[in-house]
């Protein structure tokens, strides 16, 4: 087996050099190169997990030394034939890639030189092979649309998780993007690391919870009009609980979260929230109901947290 792996590694390096020469002569043609590489390697990796592991380890060792900026950039965008080789393995590569990403898997320690770069490369490769592993998808009740929140970056994956920016409503029959919104622009805060999607029963509205480390807001997309709006948040709740007071002077540490609690009917959504820290270390929580057609709050309730 050791001899076989050595042959495999040598073949990978030869192919890498060959494809590098091809690029210098004729320019980048990654599609054709990937097909060539895949056909050359197919006999080795088709049903041989050990050879798959050897290929991933060899390529990651090289990539980890030369693509740090790329692996901290946009999700799944690693510009390298070595990365393409791993993606070309498809779902057969996922078991080992997922082990690399798992901090708690002690058995992976036998992988020599395993570093943060290897783990993050594995996350990128998993995403390129199976985007739904990290994207957030939600089918509308009638199956006509899919709301999808795609990963923007994995740069902080091992600190806070994948980062999101864009939400799209896709018409399933045609693949058409019916509407699209930049969540960070709508809520006014950057760094969305968690999102959840909730549909109205009539498929007209998709409400998306957008949460960061210390804050969370909610936005609503009207699929028919293509409008996107932020739902009432921390400033509106402060104004209700402390009428006439200045928002900035009351918040000592901005910490607030707004989540969908339930749907009262097809156009009225109930939002639960927690808000702190207010002056004198107080926090309060509660809920409100909001009519998405009328664009207004119907009821509000709150209580201070002791």
Steps between C-alpha positions, in 0.01 A plus 500: 500500500782744584651438159163554336447830681851613404419431135175688537669803655760502224226491241329795665821703490566411136149602407536824693822587311346401167191706553713793617698486171177482305376813672821693426475415129132528429347688793269367769246243387391346830203313356707289260778452753254377764355247255851378412600468864180320590542246218865436594415446867170318463651152491676570830226665703172360370445251780812538715453713814869471588600654166241774542650585839852501355400738222324739740794502742758560227305783336408666829863502614592695186196729505542586868835661422390713209130593518443653843339816361264300279381265772417801715311663215175420323338164567605214272715715272845339503674563169713188470508176303596323823177617660308400185640147530345465844166646390499259204492210747145605585317358799751216536735758652250628757559247783869588529446872439240510776739324738762766430254777589401333827706639791378222729614208283813389684582229246569765236813594697694237304474736198856644510524876500126555543455874541225760490557544125427133433176519693385814323591354160285200586206730578541668160518164323188370676316817396613467137382137492180542701391866548190406698730383780555865599240703307157551655205395282126514568223384266180706486185318621374447144841394371513780244792692652818437693644762729875453516768668706838426344833505682708809428817406688655231720770733633363481857362148476686364802416806709139582424400286202437579136415857409187594302406809302254428219153345510325400178152381413522251213213376285553125498343424161736731311790572736421872464608723789174680574654739751824548687608703802823577681405426860781707649381811315137446605565443871785752514752264663776287353606153608200268463601156627159345549182519296161332506216521248126491572229509232145634521230243425403673174862500369496879475751585774832356608628626835872452558666521840846655468723449801856593584702435815326760715200607303215371290240662278232378262414598144197423286493443124176546308532248216226669296625859518869402544528748788730428794474678834644477849241416763480715817809450711687630802433870446124450464485285815705753699266776383199299620641399839672833568288761318681827445839363607807512277590158362874562500509609863309193622696221329826432684592185305298425181369145537170413338336216313173482305356166387183369340278354773199402286260609229167638624360477149632521143607865536557550875820370654584485870859599584663423835797702622750561776675835538791612719706631651305803609637753751534351852555152351135444420366287217150443376333248274161460336322467170308699244266417215553666164269526201718460192230627263438817699862541610419571865519357851169375637592402858808519725575327828814514720637429845829583671743216567612484861 
